Amino acid sequence: MRGAACSTGTTSSPSSPWLATAARILGVDQSTVQRRLCALERGLGYPLVRRLSTGYRLTAFGESLLPEAQRIEEAALALQQRVEAFRHDLTGVVRVTCPEPLVYRMAGIGLLDRFHARYPGVELQFVMSDKYLDLERGEADVALRAGETRDSPLIARRIGWSLWGVYASERYIEQHGRPVRVEDLQAHALIGFDDSLSHNRAAGWLREVAPHARFVARNDSILGVMRSALSGIGLAALPTALGDDEPALVRVLGPIPALARPWRVLTTRELRHTPRVAAFFDFMVEEKDNLQQVLTGGAPARTASALPSAAVGFSSPPSPPAAVSVAPAGRANA
């Protein structure tokens, strides 16, 4: 190195205010400050300081670099502040995709209110669909999904179990009887899923156990399947959380072991570290015990004898829009 040699041994007083201040700011001891300074000088090829018995003084070379060094320090501090602000920024929209009934069931147990009470700056925007949206392509930020994770690689945590049964209306049972075994489905009118829901495990299961059955209706949503079952035209495979909660339906088979799948909350690796997304993701994992009644259902299965003998007709509220925003009180929907 040109100029004075750098030595890790100090020629200044052990109680040098310069060293003590630098060590305190950096969070290291004084010997570490000296080693780092020597390493920097070796890398530059010139001494930055003169080591005197009274302390350290900048060399002419060190003085010439001081303005640039100060600008670098200011830029580094600004970058650190920006990172810290991002790390704690709990504001903005989180787009959540999930089946339509899930939103109203979560709202019904106060889960969404609890989330907004904890994170008032975060707005949840639900994209309600039985179809799988692609998180990697940015179609949503978080997914609540039962079954296999088709969008890979994703970060996933299990939050419950999805159970399914076969349901019928009282009217259908009175007119056509009820199946006793899965094999009996072949002799009944069935309500199925259209091609847009070909990924649904219940669609594949029905094709497997009743390949020659007569399908009287096909739907593009789980709610559509349930409404068809309510009309009395046939039997339908439904989640127990949905079917058991509908007083006009009877669970005639199930839960079906072959249809049991875990419910998961999913997001991308990148978004997992975004504060507002991480807040919702972790909240759902924290609430998994409360989610049990939403995802699996808690009502006992109803039997035909437990329902009135009067025929049950079609009864269902109109469908809501495909996407809704759920915001805290006083916040406008996006």
Secondary structure, DSSP 8 states (H G I E B T S, - for coil): --SS---SS--S-TT-HHHHHHHHHHTS-HHHHHHHHHHHHHHHTS--EEEETTEEEE-HHHHHHHHHHHHHHHHHHHHHHHHHHHHT---EEEEEEE-HHHHHHHHHTTHHHHHHHH-TTEEEEEEE-SS---TTTTS-SEEEEES---SSS-EEEEEEEE-EEEEEEHHHHHHH---SSGGGGGGSEEEEE-GGGTT-HHHHHHHHH-TT-EEEEEESSHHHHHHHHHTTSSEEEEEHHHHTT-TTEEEEE---GGG-EEEEEEE-TTGGGSHHHHHHHHHHHHTHHHHHHHHT--S----GGGS-SS-----------SEEEE--TT----
